[in-house]
Amino acid sequence: MEPLLNRLDTYNYDMLLANTRKLDVKKGNVIYREGSPSNYLYFIMKGQVRIYKKLGPGKELTIFTRNPHDGFGEIGVFSGKNYSNTAEATKNTTLYFIGKNEMESILNQNGQIGLQFTKWVAESLEASKAKMRDYIAFGSEGAVASVFVRYSNMYGIVTKEGIRLTEPVMLRDVSKHIGISRETVSRVVNKWKEQDIIANDNKYFLIKDMNYFRKILVCENCGVENCVL
């Protein structure tokens, strides 16, 4: 999905950021928590932010991950008085943020920015809905497969052996994405290794049979164009 700020022309980009303030957040720090007042919309200049929901003690479900030039906080700013998820920096991150009232004023006065926001929110909802479908409808194996497919779209390079992921995959992170235990993720991954569907060198994975994942997830019936985390 194209990042929000990349959708704006130079004039609207500069005008929007001129109304923001800067915030530096260290890796692991929470930007806002579920249930806190939804006062601000955020834009990422550098780093990465994970938006997640608590499902219980030690159990989380990642709704989406946002990267540079993208935004977050729209679920809350445009839909209620409180944020419905928690936002955490997964890398050292530089943000710009704008108040809800200021953002609404800009959207009311500038139809071009409003149109791009509408498209961005709609695509985000479609992508999130597709993830929830994968995580819920196809069991634990389908949920883990969905994460690997999304990793491949973000970090995969095609080789003769298969799709090699250029970023390390931590099983505890996969667990956080889909809200199941690390032990369950490990069992699924070990099964795939035994079946020669994937291989790994430490934390770097090679997907040798992507069609196996696509069959599990019934990808041919999915209308989402760019599955990412």
C-alpha positions as CSV (number, residue, x, y, z in Angstrom):
1,M,0.0,0.0,0.0
2,E,1.4,3.4,-1.0
3,P,2.4,5.5,2.1
4,L,0.1,8.4,2.9
5,L,2.6,11.2,2.4
6,N,3.8,9.8,-0.9
7,R,0.2,10.4,-2.3
8,L,0.4,14.1,-1.8
9,D,1.9,16.6,-4.2
10,T,4.7,18.9,-3.0
11,Y,2.4,21.8,-2.2
12,N,0.0,19.8,-0.1
13,Y,2.9,17.8,1.5
14,D,4.6,21.0,2.7
15,M,1.4,22.6,3.8
16,L,0.4,19.6,5.9
17,L,3.7,19.2,7.6
18,A,3.9,23.0,8.3
19,N,1.0,22.4,10.7
20,T,2.7,19.6,12.6
21,R,5.2,19.2,15.5
22,K,8.1,16.9,15.8
23,L,8.5,14.0,18.2
24,D,11.4,11.6,18.6
25,V,10.5,8.2,20.0
26,K,13.0,5.5,21.1
27,K,12.6,1.8,20.1
28,G,10.2,0.0,22.4
29,N,8.4,3.2,23.6
30,V,4.7,3.5,23.4
31,I,3.3,6.5,21.5
32,Y,-0.3,6.0,22.7
33,R,-2.2,3.3,24.4
34,E,-5.6,1.7,23.6
35,G,-8.3,3.7,25.4
36,S,-6.3,7.0,25.6
37,P,-7.8,10.2,24.1
38,S,-7.4,10.2,20.3
39,N,-6.1,13.8,20.0
40,Y,-3.4,13.4,17.3
41,L,-2.7,12.0,13.9
42,Y,0.9,11.0,13.3
43,F,3.2,10.9,10.3
44,I,6.5,8.8,10.2
45,M,9.6,10.5,8.9
46,K,12.0,7.8,10.1
47,G,11.6,4.4,11.8
48,Q,8.7,2.0,12.2
49,V,5.6,1.8,14.3
50,R,3.5,-1.2,15.2
51,I,-0.2,-0.8,15.9
52,Y,-1.5,-3.7,18.0
53,K,-4.4,-4.8,20.2
54,K,-4.1,-6.6,23.6
55,L,-5.9,-9.9,23.6
56,G,-5.0,-10.8,27.2
57,P,-2.0,-11.4,29.4
58,G,1.1,-11.7,27.2
59,K,-1.1,-12.0,24.0
60,E,-1.2,-9.3,21.3
61,L,-2.5,-9.0,17.7
62,T,-0.7,-6.7,15.3
63,I,-3.2,-4.8,13.2
64,F,-0.6,-3.3,10.9
65,T,2.9,-2.0,10.8
66,R,3.6,1.5,9.4
67,N,6.9,2.7,7.9
68,P,8.4,6.0,6.7
69,H,6.1,8.5,4.9
70,D,3.1,6.8,6.2
71,G,0.6,7.8,9.0
72,F,-1.2,6.3,11.9
73,G,-3.7,7.2,14.5
74,E,-6.6,7.5,12.0
75,I,-8.5,4.7,13.9
76,G,-9.6,6.9,16.7
77,V,-9.0,10.4,15.3
78,F,-11.7,9.9,12.6
79,S,-13.9,7.3,14.4
80,G,-14.2,8.2,18.1
81,K,-12.9,9.9,21.2
82,N,-10.3,7.2,22.1
83,Y,-7.7,5.2,20.3
84,S,-8.9,1.6,19.8
85,N,-5.3,0.2,19.5
86,T,-1.8,0.8,21.0
87,A,1.1,2.3,18.9
88,E,4.7,1.3,19.7
89,A,7.9,2.3,18.0
90,T,9.7,-0.9,16.8
91,K,12.8,1.2,15.8
92,N,14.1,4.6,16.8
93,T,11.5,6.8,15.2
94,T,11.0,10.4,14.2
95,L,7.4,11.5,14.0
96,Y,5.4,14.6,13.1
97,F,2.0,15.0,14.7
98,I,-1.0,17.2,14.2
99,G,-4.1,17.8,16.4
100,K,-7.4,16.3,15.5
101,N,-9.1,19.7,15.1
102,E,-6.3,21.1,12.9
103,M,-6.4,18.0,10.7
104,E,-10.2,18.2,10.4
105,S,-9.9,21.8,9.4
106,I,-7.3,21.0,6.7
107,L,-9.5,18.2,5.3
108,N,-12.5,20.5,5.2
109,Q,-10.7,23.2,3.3
110,N,-8.6,21.0,0.9
111,G,-10.5,18.5,-1.1
112,Q,-7.3,17.1,-2.7
113,I,-5.8,16.1,0.6
114,G,-9.2,14.8,1.7
115,L,-9.5,12.5,-1.3
116,Q,-6.0,11.1,-0.7
117,F,-6.9,10.5,3.0
118,T,-10.1,8.7,2.0
119,K,-8.3,6.4,-0.4
120,W,-5.6,5.7,2.1
121,V,-8.0,4.8,4.9
122,A,-10.1,2.6,2.6
123,E,-7.1,0.7,1.4
124,S,-5.9,0.3,4.9
125,L,-9.2,-1.1,6.0
126,E,-9.2,-3.6,3.1
127,A,-5.7,-4.7,3.9
128,S,-6.5,-5.1,7.6
129,K,-9.7,-7.1,6.8
130,A,-7.7,-9.4,4.6
131,K,-5.2,-10.0,7.4
132,M,-7.9,-10.8,9.9
133,R,-9.4,-13.2,7.4
134,D,-6.1,-15.0,7.1
135,Y,-5.5,-15.1,10.8
136,I,-9.0,-16.3,11.7
137,A,-10.3,-18.4,8.8
138,F,-7.3,-20.7,8.1
139,G,-6.1,-21.8,11.5
140,S,-2.7,-21.5,13.0
141,E,-0.9,-22.7,9.9
142,G,-2.7,-20.2,7.7
143,A,-2.0,-17.4,10.1
144,V,1.8,-18.1,10.1
145,A,1.7,-18.6,6.3
146,S,0.0,-15.2,5.9
147,V,2.9,-13.5,7.9
148,F,5.5,-15.2,5.7
149,V,3.7,-14.2,2.5
150,R,3.6,-10.6,3.7
151,Y,7.3,-10.7,4.7
152,S,8.1,-12.0,1.2
153,N,6.2,-9.0,-0.4
154,M,8.2,-6.6,1.8
155,Y,11.6,-8.1,2.0
156,G,11.8,-11.0,-0.5
157,I,14.1,-11.4,-3.5
158,V,13.5,-14.1,-6.1
159,T,16.4,-16.6,-6.5
160,K,16.7,-20.0,-8.2
161,E,16.0,-21.7,-4.9
162,G,12.9,-19.7,-4.1
163,I,12.1,-16.3,-2.4
164,R,14.9,-15.3,0.1
165,L,13.9,-12.9,2.8
166,T,16.5,-10.2,3.3
167,E,15.4,-9.3,6.8
168,P,15.6,-11.6,9.8
169,V,12.4,-13.3,11.0
170,M,12.0,-13.7,14.7
171,L,9.4,-16.3,15.7
172,R,8.3,-14.2,18.7
173,D,7.5,-11.3,16.3
174,V,5.4,-13.7,14.1
175,S,3.6,-14.7,17.3
176,K,2.9,-11.0,18.1
177,H,1.5,-10.4,14.7
178,I,-1.1,-13.2,14.8
179,G,-1.9,-13.5,18.5
180,I,-0.8,-17.2,19.0
181,S,2.0,-18.6,21.1
182,R,5.6,-18.7,20.0
183,E,5.5,-22.5,20.6
184,T,2.7,-22.9,18.1
185,V,4.6,-20.8,15.5
186,S,7.7,-22.9,16.1
187,R,5.8,-26.1,15.5
188,V,4.3,-24.8,12.2
189,V,7.7,-23.6,11.0
190,N,9.5,-26.9,11.9
191,K,6.8,-28.8,10.0
192,W,7.4,-26.7,6.9
193,K,11.2,-27.3,7.3
194,E,10.6,-31.1,7.4
195,Q,8.4,-30.9,4.3
196,D,11.1,-28.8,2.5
197,I,8.7,-25.9,2.1
198,I,11.0,-23.4,3.8
199,A,14.7,-23.4,4.9
200,N,16.6,-21.0,7.0
201,D,20.1,-19.9,7.9
202,N,19.7,-18.7,11.5
203,K,16.9,-16.0,11.3
204,Y,17.1,-15.6,7.5
205,F,14.5,-17.7,5.7
206,L,14.1,-19.1,2.2
207,I,10.6,-19.8,1.0
208,K,11.1,-22.7,-1.4
209,D,7.4,-23.4,-2.2
210,M,5.3,-20.2,-2.2
211,N,2.5,-22.0,-3.9
212,Y,1.9,-24.0,-0.8
213,F,1.2,-20.9,1.2
214,R,-1.0,-19.5,-1.6
215,K,-3.1,-22.6,-1.6
216,I,-3.6,-22.5,2.2
217,L,-4.7,-18.9,2.0
218,V,-6.8,-19.3,-1.2
219,C,-4.9,-16.3,-2.6
220,E,-6.5,-16.5,-6.1
221,N,-9.8,-15.4,-4.5
222,C,-8.3,-12.4,-2.7
223,G,-8.7,-8.9,-4.2
224,V,-6.1,-7.2,-2.1
225,E,-3.2,-6.2,-4.4
226,N,-0.4,-5.6,-1.9
227,C,-0.3,-7.8,1.2
228,V,2.1,-6.3,3.7
229,L,2.3,-6.2,7.5
